[in-house]
Amino acid sequence: MLTRTVILLSLPLTFIAAIAFGSVSLDLSQDWGSFFSDDVSRSELVLQQIRLPRAVLAALVGAMLAMCGAATQGLFRNPLADPSLIGVTAGASAGAAMMIFFVGQAQWLQGATGITLVSIGAFVGGAITVAVVYRLATSINGTSVSTMLLAGIAITAIAGGLTNLVEFFANSEMLRRISLWRMGGLEGANFERVMFAAGAAVIVLTSLPRFSTALNALLLGESEARHLGISVQSTKITIIMIVALGVGASVALAGTIAFVGLIVPHIVRILVGPDHRLLLPLSAIGGASLLLMADTVARTIVAPVELPVGLVTAFLGAPFFISLLRNRHRFIGAG
């Protein structure tokens, strides 16, 4: 019970820290009143237009990545699995790179939606790769998870090669934009993007927990799950589509953010066990907290310069991933 309480409290604490700390000092006790006043100071403008939407976007993206990671690990029955295994991250990166190369700085309905063509290209690229992976893994006998894993690796390699090809022909400015986008970042956050992320988050965060019982059954194997009355084929298809939506939307809005979908579900699983009825929602809360904390560090550690948040999560996640590899058999046995 104490563990669950700590995870639950981590979200409001990291959210407050995310909007309180930065290169501009804020007095939250006074600045919150600006929401009900027409007189807005510089610090209040920073709170309303920069930090608050950025913090909300970080929480939504982190929650989607972590819950999708937990569902992917349950689907593949491997606590070292990651949503990128189905190719959505690599496909989104390729889509964004191609959009930057062919369209450059162009934006589509930026004033109305806040969504750039780069984000749209990333989302479409991720969706295409998932569709190809699913098609390759599906036969008359159903969808094979192991084949999907192999197909995901192959398509990821192809998408990565396409991205490298675009980078080879890109000029210096395009190459810089592609590199920054692939590092992940939330600097473009606004309330329009928050609304887009919220729409995807509502679908992902409310749909995946409905498959908690099915994911628990799949931990026993597909044959046992069928004997328990689980429609394995439809469950796999639906979970894959929801994960693709969540990860695709996250990557489209924030770029490539590494390890959130891997380390958070694994830590939560160690703390509360493998029951997906607890694992999925607590992973979402943990993912939101981790990305909020990482973004706060990215904005403050070398202020006023901001680091890409993907760099921070990589530095946090890589050592943990190495420890997972060193203790792989023990962790898998615990999962």
N, C-alpha and C positions, 0 to 999 in steps of 0.2 A: 504493500500500500504506500509506503514511504517513497519507493522508487517512482511509482506513478505520479505522486504528488510533485516530486522534484521535476519530472519531465513536463508536467502541466504548468508549473510555475516558471519554467525556463522561457516560455513564449512571451508572457507579458514583460518579463525582466529584460530580455534581449530586444524586444520591440521598443521599450522606453529608452534603452541605451542607444538604439539606432537613431532615434529622432533627437536625442539630447546631445550626442557627441558629434563633433565635426570641426571643420576649420573655422566656423563661425559659432561663437558661444551663444547659447539660447537660455532664456529663463522661461521654462515651460509653464510655471505657475501664472505668468503674465501673458505669454504668447498664445495660450489656448483661448484667451478671451477675444483674440482677433477674429475668430470664426463668427462672432456675433457683432462685429463692428465694421464700419466702412473705412475706418482709419487704420491702414496697415503699414507697419514699419518694415524696415529691411529684414530684421530678424524674423518677424512674423511671416514675411514673404518666403523666406528660406524654409520655414516650417511648413507652410501650406503648399507651396508649389514644388519643393524639392524633396525635403526629407520625408514627409508623410507619405506621398505616393511611392517613393522609393522603398520605404520600409514595408508598406503593404504589398508591393510587387515582390519584394524579396521573400516575404512570408508565404505568399501564394505559390511562387515558383519553387521554393524549398519544400513546401508541403507536397506539391504534386510530384516532384522528383523522388522524394523519399518514399511516398506511398506507392508510386509506380515501381520503385526498386524493391520494396517488400513483396509486392504482388509478383514481380518477375522472379524473385528468388523462390517464392512458393511454387510458381508454375514450373520452373526448371528443377525444383527440388534440390537447389544448390545455393547455400548462403553466400557464395562468392559471385553469384550472377549479378548482372547489371542491366538496366534497360537498354543500354547501348548495344547489347548483344543482338538485338533484332534489327540493327542498322539505322535506326531513326536519327541518332545523333550525327553519324557520318553523312547521311543523306541531307539533313538540314544544313550542315556545314557546306556541302557541295552546292546546294540551292542558294544559300546566301552568297557564296563566293561568285557564282555565276551571275547573280543579280547585280552584285557590286561591279563586276567586270563589264557587263553589257549595258547597265543602266547608270552606273555611277551614283551620283548624289540624288537622283530623281526620287521623288516621294509620291505616294498615291493617297489623295484625300487626307493629307497630313493634318490640316486644320480641323477636319471633322472627326477623324478616327485616331490620330496619333500613331498609326501603324504604317511603317515604311514599306517600300517594295522589297527591301532586304528581308524584313520579317516575313512577308508573304512568301518570298522565294524559299526561305528556310522551312516554313511550314509545309509548303508543297513538296519540297525535296524530301523531307522526312516521311511524308505520307506515301510518296511514290516508292521509296525504298522498302517500307514496311509491306506495301502491297506486293512488291516483287518477292520479298522473303517469304511472305505467307503463301504465295502461289507456288513457289518452288518446294515448300515444305508440305504441300497438300496433295494427296493422291486419292484414289477411290477408297482407300482404307482409312482416310481421315488425315488429320494434321499431326505430323511427327515432331515432337519437341526437339529431339536430337538432330533431326534434319534441319529444323528451323535454326538451330544454333549454328550448324555448319553453313547454311545459306546466309545467315546474318554475317558471319565472318567473311564470306566471299564478297557479299555486296558491300560491306564496310570497306574492304580493300579496294573495290572498284570506285566507290564514292571518294575514298581518300586519294586515289590516283587522279580522279577528275579534278578534285580541289587543287592538287599539286600542279596539274596541267594549267589550270586557270592562273595560279600564282606565277607560273613560269612566264606567261605572256602578259601579266599585269604590269602597269607602270608603278612607280614608287609609291604614289599616293594610294592607288588601289590596293597594293600589297600591304601597305600600312593598315588600311581599313579592314582588310581581310584578317590580318594577324590580330588586330585588336578585337574583332568580333569573335574569333576563335578562342580568345582568352577568357571570354565571358565578362559581362559587365551590366550594371543597372543604372548607368549614368543617364540614359535616355528616358528614365521613368517619368510618366505623367499619369493623370487620372484616366485618360483615354486608354492607355495601355493597361492600367489597373482593371478597367472594366472588361477588356478583352480577356485578361488573365482570370478574372473572377468568373467569367462565363465558363471557361474551360475547367477551372477549379471546382465549380459547383457540380459539373458532370462527373469529374474524376473522383472527387472526395466523397461524393454520395453514392456513386455506383460501385466502386471497388469493394467497400465494406460489405456489400450484399453478397459477395462471393467468399466471405470468410469461411463459412462451413465447407464450401466446395474446395477451397485451397487447403483446409485442414485434412480433408479426405484425400486429396491428391498427394499429400505427404506420404501416404501409405502405398502409393502406386496407382496407376490408372485402372488396373483390374479391380483392385479393392474399392476404388472410388465408384466404379460402375455398380458393384455389388451393393453399395450403400445408396444407390439411387441417383447418383450424380450424372448429369449429361455431360460427359467429359469433352466431347467435341465442341459443343456450343459454348461450354465454359471457357475453353482455351481460346476460341475465336473472339469471344466478347472481351475477355481480359486483355488479349493482345491489342484489340482495337482501342480500348480505353487507355492502355499504357501508351500506345502510339499517339493518341490525342494529347495526353498530359505531357509527355516528354517533348513532342513536337511543338506544342504551344510554349513550353518553357524555354526551349532552345531558340525558338523564333523571337521571343521577347528579351531574352537575357544572354544569348550566345551559349557557348559550350561551357558548362559548369561541371567540373569533374568531381566524382567520388561521393556526392551527396546521396545519390541513389544506391550506393554500395555500403558506405560505412554506417549511415544512420540506422537502416533496418537491422544491420548486423549487431550494432550496439544494443538496440532496443530488444532484439531477440535474446541476447545474453542476459539482459536485465529482467525481462518479464516472461520469457519463454516463447515457444513457437506458435502459440494460439493466435491465429490471424484476427480473431475478434478484438484482441488487444493490440496486436502487433501493427495492424494497418493504421488505426487512428493515432496511436502513440508515435509511430514513425513519421506521420505527417506533422505532428507537433514538433518532434525532434528535428525534422528537416527544415521547418520554418525557422526554428531557433538557431540552427547551425548557420543557415545562410544569412540571417540577420546579424549574427555575431561576425561572420566572415566579412560581410559588407562594411560593418562598422570598423573593423580592423583595416580593411582596404582603404577606407576614406581617411583614417586618422594616423596610421603608423608613419607615413611620410608626408603629412599634411603640409601645405595645401595640395600637393600632388596626390592623385588617386591611383591606386593600383587596380588592375582588373581583378574582380572578385574571384574569377576562375583560378588565378594564380594562388590566392590565399587558400581556397579549398583544396587545390592540388598539393600545396605544402603541408596542409593538415592531413589530407587523406593518404598521400603516398606512404608515409611511415606506418600508418595503421594498416594499409594494404599489405605491406611487406611483412608485418607481424602476422597477418592472416595467413599468408603463404607459408610462413615458418611453422604455424600451428594448424595447418589446414585440416588434418585428420581429426584433431580434437574438436575443432569448431564444427565441422560437418557432423560429427557424432552428436554434438550437443544440439544442433539444429534439427 
